[in-house]
Amino acid sequence: MAWTVQRLDPDRSRRRLQLLAELAGAKAVRERELPRQVRGDRLRELIATRRRLAG
């Protein structure tokens, strides 16, 4: 028995490509924001430590 490839209808294919593009964009934003978040967390940790030592 030979395998046949089902062709997606154009509308479904377009929606799939749009979804994949949106997912890729969201991933790029998360990766871009991560260093900023890490810096902020580190800064808050340093401020808290300084307050504990000074107080």
C-alpha positions as CSV (number, residue, x, y, z in Angstrom):
1,M,0.0,0.0,0.0
2,A,1.5,3.4,-1.0
3,W,1.3,6.3,1.3
4,T,-0.5,9.4,0.0
5,V,0.2,12.9,1.1
6,Q,-2.9,14.8,2.1
7,R,-2.9,18.4,0.7
8,L,-4.0,20.9,3.2
9,D,-6.5,23.4,1.9
10,P,-5.0,26.9,1.4
11,D,-6.9,28.5,4.2
12,R,-5.8,25.9,6.7
13,S,-2.2,26.1,5.5
14,R,-2.3,29.9,5.8
15,R,-3.7,29.7,9.4
16,R,-1.0,27.2,10.3
17,L,1.8,29.4,8.9
18,Q,0.4,32.4,10.8
19,L,0.2,30.5,14.1
20,L,3.8,29.2,13.7
21,A,5.0,32.8,12.9
22,E,3.2,34.1,16.0
23,L,4.7,31.4,18.2
24,A,8.2,32.2,16.8
25,G,7.6,35.9,17.6
26,A,6.5,35.1,21.1
27,K,9.6,33.0,21.7
28,A,11.8,35.7,20.4
29,V,10.2,38.2,22.8
30,R,10.7,35.8,25.8
31,E,14.4,35.3,24.9
32,R,14.9,39.0,24.5
33,E,13.3,39.8,27.9
34,L,15.1,37.1,29.9
35,P,18.4,39.0,30.4
36,R,16.5,42.1,31.6
37,Q,14.4,40.0,34.0
38,V,17.6,38.3,35.4
39,R,19.3,41.6,35.9
40,G,16.2,43.0,37.7
41,D,16.1,39.9,39.9
42,R,19.8,40.2,40.7
43,L,19.4,43.9,41.5
44,R,16.5,43.3,43.8
45,E,18.5,40.6,45.6
46,L,21.4,43.0,46.1
47,I,19.2,45.7,47.4
48,A,17.5,43.3,49.9
49,T,20.9,42.1,51.1
50,R,22.2,45.6,51.6
51,R,19.1,46.5,53.6
52,R,19.5,43.4,55.8
53,L,23.2,44.3,56.4
54,A,22.5,48.0,57.0
55,G,19.4,47.5,59.2
